[in-house]
Amino acid sequence: MIRSLLILSLLLLIFQSAAKAQKPIKTISQKWLCSIKIQDKTIDFKLEAKTGKTFPAQYYLWNGKERIDLNKNIKVGDSLHCPISVFESKLIFPIKLTDSFSGFYVNSKNQRLPFEAKIISAAFEISKPRILEQYRGNWNLYFHDGGLPTDSGVLITELKGDSIYGTILTETGDYRFLNGKVGSNAYLQTLDGGHSYRFDYGVKKDSIFGTFIYGPKGTQLFYGIKTKAPKLKDGFESTKVGPYEQFRFTAKDESGNAITQSYLPIQKKAVVLQILGSWCPNCLDETKFLTSVYSQKPKNVEFLGLAFERKPDLRLAYERINVLKTRLKVPYPIFYAGQANKDSAKTAVPFLPKVFAFPTTVFVKADGSIYKVHSGFSGPATGQFYKDWETEFYKILKEIDPDLKN
C-alpha cells in the first residue's frame, strides 16, 4: 500500500512538472514589436493597443521613449490607415490583429516600406544589466561622403542595461528621440513619422565609426570623438539682422487674403514669430513648446506663425497647416507664407538676410525693431539643452514685454 502511494505521488510530481514546462509564456496585453525593412537593416518600434472597446481599435506607436498617439485612424477595406503625428506618413496594418502580422510604413514621399510584427511576451521585456560603459557619453560627430564632410553634430547618449537612448544635436536642431541596443557594436534608430533613420557604429577607445542609413537607398559614413563638454554654435549667432531693420512680412490667410505686419492682433505688441513647416520634426517640437507656454506669456506679447509648405497650392498647404493646428491645439495664428525653401522664406521675411534653418524664431519689440533671431530648435530629446532654452525663452519674453522698462 505504502509502495503504491509512493509511486502515485511520484507520478503526480512528474505530471505537475510537465504541465509547468508546457505552460505558455504570458503575453503583455496587446503590444507588438514591429520591424521595418530598410535596406539590409531594420528599424524597430512598438505598437500598443489602447484599452477600451472602440472599433476600429486605437493604438500608440512607441518610438523609444516617445509615445505617439495614432488617434486619427481610417478604415480602408480590411486595413487600418494610421497617420503618424502631424506628418504625411502612416502605418497600414490589418484591422483584426493576431499574434503576428504584416503591414507597411508609408513615408511622406509615398514610399511603402514593409514591416513584420510579433506580439511581445513578458520574457522579451526583461533586459539584463551589462557593463557597456564605453558606449555612454557624448561625441563630436562628423558625417562624410567619400571623405568629403557633409554635416556635423554632437551625439549624446545614456544607457539602461543593454538599451541605449539619445539624440544628435546640430546647429539647426536635433534628430529627436533615438533608441537602440548595445553589444559588440551599437545601433540607434528612430521612427517618428518625420524621420526613419538608423545609425550603426562601434567604439574604439575614444572614437566611434559607423554608417547612417535613411530611406530605401540613403547612406552616409560618420565618425565621432568623445567629448566631456559638448558645444555647438549658438542659435543666436547664425542670423544677424542690421540695426535698422524693421519687422515686415507677407503671407496669405486661408481665403487667399494678404496678411502683413499690419495684421491687427499684433499691433502695438511685441511678437514671437515662428518660421516653420508642418513637415519639419523640429518645428513640431517647437510648436508643442510654444503651445505649452502660450498661457504664461505677457499679455502684450503675441505669438505668430509663418508656415512654408512643400505643396505650393494654397488649399493643400492649409490642409497640412490645419492638421498641425488641430492636433496640437495651437492657440496662435499660423499663416501660409510660401513654398518650403529658403529662397521663398527670404522673400516673405525680407528683414532676414538668410533663413538658416526651419524653425527660426524671431523676437520683435512693440516698436517693430528686431530684438533677436534664433535659428533651429533643440527639443525635449536633448535634455538639459531643452531646459536651458526654456529658461532663455522666458528671459527674452520679459525683455521684449512693452509693459516692462527694458
Order of alpha helices (4+ residues) and beta strands (2+ residues): alpha-beta-beta-beta-beta-beta-beta-beta-beta-beta-beta-beta-beta-beta-beta-beta-beta-beta-beta-beta-beta-beta-alpha-beta-alpha-beta-alpha-beta-beta-alpha
